[in-house]
């Protein structure tokens, strides 16, 4: 479940990045806004239905590849996008931890 919350934060980070970073009003402004919002929403939905994780895998891969597609490889924002994209994919693929089964103490024959 913690992995889903991390993706919520990463999606919010992309939205904030689009709104705050100067010079981000270029071609990738709308991309960050839309994809960040989608990651944010899908991460919440994945908490209820794990099938939504696959949407974040695709979106995370897109975020990691977008600097190459849009051609902004020379900016620091490109490194951010590649790292955030890889993290989104990684946390989207993370399986929730199973709760530990409580073992009863061994009983000795009397």
C-alpha positions in Angstrom: 0.0 0.0 0.0 2.9 2.3 0.7 4.0 2.0 -3.0 0.6 3.4 -4.1 1.1 6.4 -1.8 4.5 7.0 -3.2 3.0 7.1 -6.7 0.4 9.6 -5.5 3.2 11.8 -4.3 5.1 11.4 -7.6 2.0 12.3 -9.6 1.5 15.4 -7.5 5.2 16.2 -8.0 4.8 16.2 -11.8 1.8 18.5 -11.6 3.6 20.9 -9.2 6.7 20.8 -11.5 4.5 21.8 -14.5 3.0 24.7 -12.5 6.1 26.0 -10.7 9.3 25.5 -12.8 10.1 28.5 -15.0 10.4 27.6 -18.6 8.2 24.6 -18.2 5.6 26.2 -20.3 7.0 24.6 -23.4 5.7 21.5 -25.1 6.0 19.3 -22.1 4.0 21.6 -19.7 0.7 20.0 -20.8 2.2 16.5 -20.7 3.4 16.9 -17.1 0.0 18.3 -16.1 -2.1 15.6 -17.7 0.2 12.6 -17.0 0.9 13.7 -13.4 -2.8 14.0 -12.7 -3.4 10.6 -14.3 -0.7 9.0 -12.2 -2.1 10.6 -9.1 -5.7 9.4 -9.8 -4.6 5.9 -10.9 -2.5 5.4 -7.8 -5.6 6.1 -5.7 -7.7 3.8 -7.8 -5.0 1.1 -7.5 -5.5 1.0 -3.8 -9.0 -0.3 -4.3 -8.4 -2.4 -7.5 -4.8 -3.6 -8.2 -5.6 -3.7 -12.0 -5.1 0.0 -12.2 -1.4 -0.5 -11.5 -0.9 -1.3 -15.1 -2.0 2.1 -16.1 0.7 3.6 -13.9 3.2 1.3 -15.5 2.4 2.7 -18.9 2.3 6.3 -17.7 5.6 5.9 -15.8 7.2 4.5 -18.9 5.9 7.5 -20.9 7.3 9.9 -18.3 10.7 8.3 -18.6 10.7 8.3 -22.4 9.2 11.8 -22.8 12.5 13.7 -22.7 13.6 11.6 -25.7 10.3 12.1 -27.6 10.1 15.9 -26.9 13.9 16.4 -27.3 14.6 18.3 -24.0 17.6 16.1 -23.1 19.9 18.9 -22.2 17.8 20.3 -19.3 17.8 19.2 -15.7 14.1 18.5 -16.0 14.9 15.6 -18.3 16.8 13.8 -15.5 13.9 14.4 -13.2 11.5 12.9 -15.7 13.6 9.8 -16.3 14.0 9.2 -12.6 10.4 9.9 -11.7 9.2 7.7 -14.6 11.4 4.8 -13.4 10.2 5.2 -9.9 6.5 5.2 -10.9 7.0 2.0 -12.9 8.9 0.4 -10.0 6.3 1.3 -7.4 3.4 0.4 -9.7 4.8 -3.1 -10.1 5.4 -3.5 -6.4 3.1 -6.1 -4.9 1.5 -5.2 -1.6 3.0 -7.1 1.3 1.0 -10.0 2.6 0.0 -9.8 6.2 1.9 -12.2 8.3 0.0 -15.1 9.6 0.1 -15.5 13.3 1.4 -18.8 14.4 0.1 -20.5 17.4 2.7 -21.8 19.8 3.5 -25.5 19.6 1.5 -27.6 22.0 3.2 -30.5 23.7 1.5 -33.8 24.2 0.6 -34.2 27.9 
